[in-house]
């Protein structure tokens, strides 16, 4: 009986001390708060994950690049992880589109649930409303995302984010859109996040962010596979998570250049703003925000309730079509 009372007392004391210490950890964020928090978030993420995960792909439209809306005749999201048929995918995100010969093709990140690694897949559509997933086309030993696809001199190229390889890698289509070959690295030595390439005034230009999402650098080259140089004004955005990370393709509209910037503070992938590039030379760079209103943002409900962090804009006919992604929680 005495041993029972002793064990009961010890158990009660242990529980009381544990509760008090747990409250102290939570309130003051001391060790092991971050470990517990991370484990809890991961557990909730797994428990709440539905069949296609948090990120999905949709289509927005507008009369200009700056008045985009969710069309009534398109059932967004048009692609989710559930549509991926060749691997077990948690989600799809970071879509880039090409419109050629009356056919739409989207390239995007496919997060492989088994490897927890991003691969590059694609889907096709005849009308831009109904999409058919095809397959994964690029699978490396490291994470890939943000497959920035573009056409140059009758060839198709693709630059994915490959920051874990400390590189900006260039791929060329051997047989578009299914077969691609690795051509070489444009840049090496750093964690280049969301590299975004475009051509202007007979030169190639490339934006890339850092892993903290608070710095944006600019590079340029006379040739796609030539020597790439760091812009002398780097970093062109410094310590600003609201605008430093790229959020999609650089576009031309009414003879003006615009870059897309995702807002990552206070939370990652909240919304996307557009900036007009007002000055761009080998020695100078300047930009200004187009509007205080984001191009796309979280809606509070549905497939994009908790965030939107990507916009790839294209002028098709008399309207602008944007392939976007959204987070449902």
PyMOL commands that set and color helices and strands:
alter all, ss='L'
color gray80, all
select helices_A, chain A and resi 2-28+33-48+81-83+163-165+302-304
alter helices_A, ss='H'
color red, helices_A
select strands_A, chain A and resi 55-62+69-70+89-100+103-112+117-125+132-138+145-152+155-162+167-175+179-188+193-200+203-209+215-221+229-230+237-238+245-246+251-253+256-263+271-280+285-289+296-297+311-316+319-327
alter strands_A, ss='S'
color yellow, strands_A
deselect
rebuild
show_as cartoon
